[in-house]
Amino acid sequence: MLNVPGWVLAKISPVYSSYLSYLSYGLMIFYFFISKKWSVNKWLLLLGVLYFGISSLSGQLYMPTEIGFIIIIIKYFVVIIGGYAIVQDTSKKDFFFFLLLGASTVFLQIFIFFDPLKDGGRYSGFYLNPNGLGFICMMGYGLTYGLCNKWKTIGQITFTIVGFLTFSRTFILVWLFMNLFSIRLSLKNLRVLAVGIGLFVGLLTFNAFLPKSNPRLMAMSNILEGKSNKTNKLEEGGRTETWALFYPALMDKPLFGNGYDAFGGGGVAGAVGAHNAYLKIIGDAGIFTLLIFLIMFFDLLLKTSRVFLKQPHLALMTFALCLFLLTNHNFFDSGYVLFFTMWLQYQTTIATKERLNSPKMSLIKNKYKPASLKS
């Protein structure tokens, strides 16, 4: 969840990173056996079998070595089996503190281990990629709507500030939508939106503490100053332009795809990846795998919407996850994305059962029960 192995790989040593990575997978397997939680996530199990099975058969041009591919598959199934046992024992408070700790690593990057030769003007903490940290902040911000104490305020401020420091357009859009949805819960949440906008304007105005400026920061500052002709950096690198590079290959093999990692970096479109999980799945493994993926998330969105008023954090986090996957193609090989997916599915299952067993629902079911069945 903190991406420590990835950070160690980039900053310290690949040897230590390997040790930490295999230790984390070993601990997941160990926890699975000692917890004796033998249930599996059927959605992700089916999805993994379809994706890796179909993509490995439909094309091998962009596949890694045989042993490398086997390791990728093993890691995926360890996460969805061993990790699923862990998420069943992970409360929203546990998740919150891990996310808060992960988001706070951005301050270590800014004030302690910032490398002006390698680090750009967008900040990522231990996640190395600003979009990865932006995702952590999206999920953390959504989760705060499930808290009822001082940690809710602390979390909303922290995740908002850190999310803005990533200068991720996806984070800003999702943050805005989540705040608008939260008004459905209470008009008082308008104040949260106002405070967030104030923090954003403050960051654009007072950013001298940042070790390196960023073109997006300068473009946003120009908008604030009314210099609309100096905002080109906000328009560069649009996702729709990237997606268009993959359409010819997609139309060529829509049923079973172009093979494993064909829509990743170094695939059919050269060095650039699809930056869209939905597009990557259909491009690698075809439309049938994508349909299972879409049904899984549609089911999750539908169920979380039904418990929105009672447990709004589930719907907000699911919405954020679905939008994030539109701009990021890492799903099967992203541990924290898989963990969030499983945690949301498990928590939603519990919330749905509580809703169906509530006194109000019992009265409704009893009202429409045939008279011969009523006691």
Residue pairs with C-beta under 8 A, 6 or more apart in sequence:
1 98
1 99
1 102
1 335
1 336
1 339
2 98
2 101
2 102
2 105
2 126
3 102
3 126
3 127
3 128
3 132
3 336
4 20
4 126
5 17
5 18
5 20
5 21
5 24
6 17
6 126
6 127
6 128
7 126
7 127
7 128
8 16
8 17
8 20
9 17
10 128
11 113
25 75
25 78
25 79
25 82
28 78
28 79
28 82
28 83
28 85
28 86
29 78
29 82
31 82
31 85
31 86
32 81
32 82
32 85
35 85
35 86
35 88
35 89
37 84
37 85
37 88
37 89
39 84
39 88
40 80
40 81
40 84
41 80
41 81
41 84
41 342
41 345
43 292
43 296
43 345
44 80
44 84
44 338
44 341
44 342
45 77
45 80
45 81
46 292
47 289
47 292
47 293
47 296
48 73
48 76
48 77
48 80
48 332
50 285
50 288
50 289
50 292
51 281
51 284
51 285
51 289
51 332
52 73
52 76
52 260
52 332
54 256
54 257
54 285
54 286
54 288
54 289
55 257
55 259
55 260
55 261
55 262
55 284
55 285
55 289
56 63
56 69
56 259
56 260
57 256
58 253
58 256
58 257
58 258
58 259
58 284
58 285
58 286
59 257
59 258
59 259
59 260
59 262
60 259
60 260
61 259
61 262
62 258
62 259
62 260
62 261
62 262
62 264
62 266
62 267
62 268
63 69
63 259
63 260
63 261
64 72
64 261
69 260
72 332
72 333
75 333
76 332
76 333
76 338
79 335
79 338
79 339
80 338
80 342
83 335
83 338
83 339
83 342
84 342
84 346
86 339
87 339
87 342
87 343
87 346
88 346
90 343
92 143
92 146
92 147
92 313
92 347
93 147
93 151
95 143
95 343
96 140
96 143
96 144
96 147
96 151
96 155
99 136
99 139
99 140
99 143
99 155
99 159
100 140
100 154
100 155
100 158
100 159
102 125
102 126
102 127
102 133
102 136
103 125
103 133
103 136
103 137
103 140
103 158
103 159
103 162
103 163
104 125
104 158
104 162
105 125
105 126
105 127
106 123
106 124
106 125
106 133
106 162
106 165
106 166
107 125
108 125
108 126
109 119
109 123
109 124
109 125
110 123
110 165
110 209
110 210
110 211
114 211
114 212
116 211
116 212
119 211
119 212
120 212
120 214
121 167
121 210
121 212
121 213
121 214
121 215
121 216
121 217
122 130
122 165
122 166
122 167
122 168
122 214
122 216
123 130
123 133
123 165
123 166
123 210
124 130
124 132
124 133
124 166
125 133
125 162
127 133
127 136
130 166
130 167
130 168
131 166
131 168
131 170
131 327
131 328
133 162
133 163
133 166
134 163
134 166
134 168
134 170
134 171
135 171
135 320
135 324
135 328
135 336
135 337
136 336
137 159
137 160
137 162
137 163
137 166
137 171
138 159
138 163
138 170
138 171
138 174
138 175
138 178
138 317
138 320
138 321
138 324
139 317
139 320
139 321
139 340
140 155
140 158
140 159
141 155
141 156
141 159
141 160
141 163
141 175
141 178
141 316
141 320
142 178
142 313
142 316
142 317
142 319
142 320
143 155
143 313
143 317
144 151
144 152
144 155
144 156
144 159
144 313
145 152
145 178
145 182
145 185
145 312
145 313
145 316
146 311
146 312
146 313
146 314
147 155
147 313
156 192
156 196
157 195
157 199
160 175
160 196
160 199
160 200
161 199
161 203
163 171
163 172
163 175
164 171
164 172
164 199
164 200
164 203
165 203
165 210
167 214
167 216
167 217
167 220
169 216
169 234
170 323
170 324
170 326
170 327
172 200
173 323
174 319
174 320
174 323
174 324
175 196
177 319
177 323
178 316
178 319
178 320
179 189
179 192
179 193
179 196
180 193
181 312
181 315
181 316
181 319
182 189
182 192
182 193
182 312
182 316
183 189
183 190
183 193
184 308
185 309
185 312
201 224
204 217
204 220
204 221
204 224
205 221
205 224
207 213
207 217
210 217
215 233
216 233
216 234
218 230
218 233
219 230
219 231
219 232
219 233
219 234
220 234
222 228
222 230
222 231
223 231
239 275
239 276
239 326
239 327
242 272
242 274
242 275
242 276
243 274
243 275
243 276
243 279
245 269
245 270
245 272
246 263
246 268
246 269
246 274
246 279
246 283
249 258
249 262
249 263
249 268
249 269
249 283
250 279
250 282
250 283
252 258
253 286
254 282
254 286
254 287
255 286
255 287
255 288
256 285
256 286
256 288
257 282
257 283
257 284
257 285
257 286
257 289
258 267
258 268
258 283
258 284
259 284
260 284
260 285
261 267
261 284
262 268
262 283
262 284
263 269
263 273
263 274
263 279
263 280
263 283
263 284
263 329
264 273
264 274
264 280
264 284
264 329
265 271
265 272
265 273
267 273
268 283
273 280
273 329
274 280
274 283
274 329
275 327
275 328
275 329
276 325
276 326
276 327
276 328
276 329
277 293
277 325
277 326
277 328
277 329
277 330
277 331
278 290
278 293
278 294
278 325
278 326
279 329
280 329
280 331
281 289
281 290
281 293
281 331
282 289
282 290
297 318
297 321
297 322
300 318
300 344
300 345
300 348
301 315
301 318
301 319
301 322
303 348
303 351
303 352
304 311
304 314
304 315
304 318
304 344
304 348
304 351
305 315
306 352
306 355
307 314
307 315
307 348
307 351
307 352
307 355
308 314
308 315
310 351
310 355
311 347
311 351
314 344
314 347
314 348
314 351
317 340
317 344
318 344
318 348
321 337
321 340
321 341
321 344
324 337
325 331
325 337
330 337
331 337
331 338
332 338
355 361
366 374
